Amino acid sequence: MKCRHCQSEHLGPFLDLGTAPPSNSYVKPEDRAKPELWYPLVIRVCEECRLVQTEDFASRETFFSENYAYFSSFSGSWLGHAKAYAADMTRRFGLDASSRVVEVAANDGYLLQYFQGSGIPCLGVEPTASTAAAAREKGIEIVEDFFGEDLALKLATNGWSADLMAANNVLAHVPDINDFVRGFARMLKPQGVATFEFPHLYNMVAEAQFDTAYHEHYSYLSLTAVDRIFAANGLEVFDVETTPWHGGSLRVFACRSAEAHHPRRDTVALMLAKEAEAGMLESAYYAGFQQAAERVRNDFLEFMIDCQRQGLKVAAYGAAAKGNTLLNFAGLKPDLLSFVVDKNPAKQGLFLPGSRVPIVAESVLSAEKPERVVILPWNLQTEIKQQLSYISDWGGKFVTAVPTLTLHP
């Protein structure tokens, strides 16, 4: 294996979760008797550039198929985040009807709808047919393809050089990260800005967020690694912010290196220093993460077995990718977890990959009245606890497993 950025062959251990099916490959009822494809889920760290990355065992088309089931608009709080972003970027960079906004991995149009509503021309790039169709239903123009340098040059030639490019929760999802970043350098106008949001590796390690590891996440990113990757591919990081999303994320601002139209702010140096002080430049920082993941798994499995012994019914909320990582690493099956509720109708009636736990509508929760409800997308626990507060009517309690097993009132 070689580093997907610098091609170094010196890669050290970070996390080994054994094998798992693709986390968004939900099982249809008619396919329950058929086998699933399981792939090794092994993550390593490059000793040269410090990019944390999965070993590759399948093509990107395997993980981002036409039936991709993650739709961003099913989270009200995430929609609020997107709306605020659109307003902030419009104000900060003076966007108007003469501007061009492009989002890479536009999903179901959750973000671009706010730029479009303000009269700012926008374009989405989205490779998955299911979410692209949902975006088009909102009236958003979508190019249904994987983004990279070739597509960027084509779009720029066709009049879509961008004043603002957004890439939310996609930088970690690309196998060829160099080609992907070069695409932004090719497509931005000379004064244009690209923003990238991604879960911060610092938080992943500090809070034992091992369940954010799955095959669709090819990279686990620090600013240290991102700064190097961008510089090598024509972009300059000029600002960075932190956000609470997905367990703690970075929002990185970049412009074309050739013009360096935007001066580098002190925020960049401060974040790089924070990562260095935490030890992220040293191999020892990455060596203890396996033990942390196993601790979370063991505590969760012991809790689930204890609930079974006490005769407590346990359900879950959120058929999320991170939940599938947790359940499959722990080896859970429907004997310990009765069902998982999900708001997305496209997932209801299907089964979680690997564990084969049935996915149901929220009405089942009221009918079955489980004593414990495990919140699998723990990053949305505030929103979910408000939505499902009625479980207290029958004495139900919420549970989260990460970073430590917690029984919520």
N, C-alpha and C positions, 0 to 999 in steps of 0.2 A: 504494500500500500504506500502511495505517495501523497503528500499534502496536496489538497485540491487548490491551494493558492501558490505556495512557493516550490512545490515539487520535492521537498525534502523527504527522505526516507526515514528520518528520525522522529518517530511518533511514539509517545509514551501512553500508558494506560490512564483512563479516566472513569469509564463506566461500562460494565458488561451486564446486560439485562437478559442474557440467554437468547431465546428466540421468541418472535411474536409475529402475528399477521399484521399487515398494514392497518394502521389505527382507524382509518376512515373507510375500510372495506367492509361495510355492514352486510350481514348475511340475510338473504331473502328466505322466507318460509319454505319455499320449494327447494332451496339449496341446503337445508339443514342436514340432510343425509350425505352431502358431498364433502370431500376434504377441503381444507383451506391451505393456502400457501403460507408457510411461516419462514421468516428470514432472520438471520442473526441480527441482534440489535447491540452493536458494539461501538463505543465511542472512544476516540483517542485524541490526544493533544499533540500538535506539532511542536517539537522542541526548538524549532527555529523561529517561526512567526507567531506561535501561541494560538493558532486557530484550532479550536476544538471542533471535531468533525466525526461523522459516522463513517464506518466502512460501507462501501457501496456493494449491494448485492442484486439490485434490480434497477430498471430504468425509471425516470421520473414519470413516464406515462402510466406505470404500474400504480403509483400512489396518487396521481392527479388525473383520474379518469373522467369520462363524460358524465358519470353518475356521482361525482364528488358531492358529499352531503353536508359540508360545512357552509352555512349561510350566515353572514355577519349580522344581518338585520334582526335576528331573533333575540339579540340582547339590547334592551332599552338603554342601558347605561353606556354601551359601546356606541350606539347611535348618538347619544349626547356628546360623547367624546369626539366623534366625527364632525358633528355640527360645530362644536367649539373650535376644532382645528381649522375648518373652512373659514370661519369668521376671523380667527387670529392670523392666518396666512394671507387672507385678502387684505387685511388692514396693514400687516407688517410689510408686505411686498407690493402694495399698491395695485392689486389685481383689479381688472375691470373688463368690459366687453371686448377690448382689444387684446386681451391676454389669452394664453393657451395653458390649460391645466391637463396633465396626463397622470392617471393613476395606473401603476403596474400592480397586477393582482387586484383588480377592481371588484372581484367577487360579485355580489348581487346589487351593486350600485349604492351601497350603504353610505359612502362618502361623497361620490361625485354628484349625487342628487342635490346636495347643498350648494355646490358651486353652480350647478345648472340652474337652480332656483334663484340664484343671484344674477343670472344673465351672463355668466362667464363660460365661454366655450370650453368643453371638456371632452376627453376621450379616455376610455378604459381599455386596458389590455388584460385579458383574462382567458386562460387556456381551458378551463373546465366548462363544458357545455351547459351543465345544469345551472350554475350560478350566472353565466353569461346571459342565458335566456331570461333570468329574473331581472338582470340589470336592464336589458332591452325593454322589458315591460314597463320600466320606469322612464323610457324614452331616452336612455343613455346610449351613445354610440360605443360599440364594443368591437375590438379586434380580438378574435378568438384564436390566440396563439401564445406560445411561450416567448417571453421577452429575452432579448440578447442583442448583441451588437448589430447583427444583420437586420433584424426587425427595426431597430432604432434608426438605422440609416435609411431604411425604406420609408418609415413614417416621417422622418425629418424632410426627406425629399418631397413627400406629398403634403407638405405644409403644416406639419405638426411639431415643429421645433417648439420647445416648451419654456414658458416662464416659470412654471412650478411643476415638479414631478413628485408624486407621493408614492411611497412603497411601505405600506404598513404590514408588518408580520409576514414578509415575503423574503427578505434578505437571507434568512436562515433556511429557506425552503428551496434553494437553487443548487444543483450539483456543480455547475460551472460558475463559481462566484466571480471569477475574473471577467468572463464574457458578459455576465449580467451587469457588472459595474461599468464596464466600458460602454455598454448601451446607454447609460445615463449621460456619460461624458459626450457621447455623439449626439444625443437628442436635445440637450439643454441649449437654450440660447446663450450667447456670451455672458449675459448678466443673470441667467436663470439659476434657480435654486432647486435642489432635490432634498427631500426629507425621507429618512428611513427610521421606522420604529421597529424595535425588536427586543425580546426579553434579554435582560442584562445577565451575562454569565456570573457576575458578582453575586447577584441575588440568588441565582440558581444554586450556587455552592453554599452561600451563607444560610439559606433556609431549606436545604435538602430537597429542592424541587426536582428530583430525579424524574418525576412523571411528565415533565415537559420534554423528555427524550422520546422520540419516535422516528420512524423511518423517513417521514416527510420533512423532518428537521435535519437537514444535512450539516448545518453548522450551529454552534452555540457561541455567542459573540460577546467579546469584550471590546471596549473602545480601542484598546491597544492593538488588537488584530485588525479591526475595521479601519483604523487610521492608516495602517500599513497597506492593506488591500486597496483602499481608495487611492492612495498616493501612487501605487504601482499601475493604476488603471485610469488615470486622467482626472481624478477628482480630489478636491481639497476639503477636508473637514474644517468648518469655520465656527461651528457652535454645537453645543450639546445640552439637552435638557433631560431631566428624569421625569417619568410618569409612573403612576401606580399600577398600570395595566399589566396583566399576565404575570403577576407576582413581582413587578418592578421592571420597567423597561427604560431604554434610552431612546430619545428622539435626536437623531444626528442630522445636522444641516450641512450640505456640501454644495460646492460650486465647481466649475471647470478649473482645473489647475492652471491651464494656459493663461487665463485672464486673472484669476484670483480676485474677482470683482468684489468679493466680500471679505473684509479683514478677519483674521482668526481671533476669536475672543478668548478671554482668560478661562472661560468655562472648560475649554478643551484641555488645557494644561492641568487644571485642577482635577479633572476626572482621570486623566492619565496618571497623575500623581497618586490619586486614591487607589487605583488599581495596583500600582507598583508597591505602595505601602501595605496593601493586603497580601502581597506575595504572588501576584498573578504572573510575574515574570519568571517565577521559579517552579521547578517540577514538583516540589513538595506540596504546593498549593493544590494540585490536582490529584495527588495520590490517595487522599483520604475519602474521596467522594463515594467510592464503592461501599465502604462501611456505613456511611450515612444512609445510603439508599436501602441497604439491607436492614438497618434498624427500623426505618419507617415501614418497610414491608412486613417485618416480623411483628411489630406492634399492631399493625392493622389486621393481620391474619389472626393473631391471638384474640383480638377484640371480636372479630366476626365469629370465631369458633365459640367464644364465651357467650355471645348472644344466642347462638344456636342451642347451647346447653341450657340456657335460661328460658328457652322457648320464646324468645323475642323475634318478631318478624322484622327483617331488615330490607329496605329498598334503597334506591339511590336516585339522585336527580342529576340530569345532564349527561347525555351520551356523547361525552367529549373525548377527544383523542387522549388527553392526559389521564382520563379515567381508565381508558383501555390499557394504557401502559401499566398503571397501578394494578388493575385486576389481573392482567396476564402475568405480571411479575410475581404476584402473590398466589397465582394458580386458582383463583376463585371461579366458582361455577354457580348455577342457579340454586343449588342446595343451600348455599350460604347467603346468596343475594337474590331475592325473589324476582325483582324487576327493576328497571330504570325508567324514570319518567323523562321525557324530552318534549320541549315546546314545538319542535320542528316536525310538521306532519310528514315530511319526506323520510324521517327516521322511524316514525311510529309504525309498528307492525313488523319491523325488522329485528335482528338479533345482533348484539355486540360481537365484533370479531374475536375469535378465540374463546372467550368465556361463554358465549352463546346465551347471555342473559337477555330476556325479551325487553324490547323498548315499547313503552306504552304512553298513552295520553295522560294528562294530569288528572282526569276524572277517576282513574284507577286508584290514585293515591287516597282519595276520600272514601272510595268503596272498600279498600283493603285495610286502611288505617294501620300502617306499620309503626311499630314503636320507635324505630330508628330510621332516619333518612340520611344517607351518606351524600354529602355534596361533593361530587367528583370534580367539577370545575371550581375549585376552591377560590380562584381569583374573582369569581362572581358571587361569593357567598353572601355579601350584604344584600345584593339585589334578590337573590334566591330566598334568603331567610324572610325577607319582607313579603315576597310573593306567596310563600308557603307557610306563613305565620299560623295559619289555622290548624297545623298539625298538633299544636299545643292543646287543642280542644279534646283530643283523646290521649293526651299525655305523651305525644311523640316528641322526640328530641333530634336535633341535627348533629351530624358527625363530620369532622374533617380529619384526614390522615396526614396532611402535609402542612407545616414541617414536623409537627408532632401530633399524635392521636389526641383529639379534643372532642369531648362531648359538650355540646352547646345547650344552654337552657331553652 
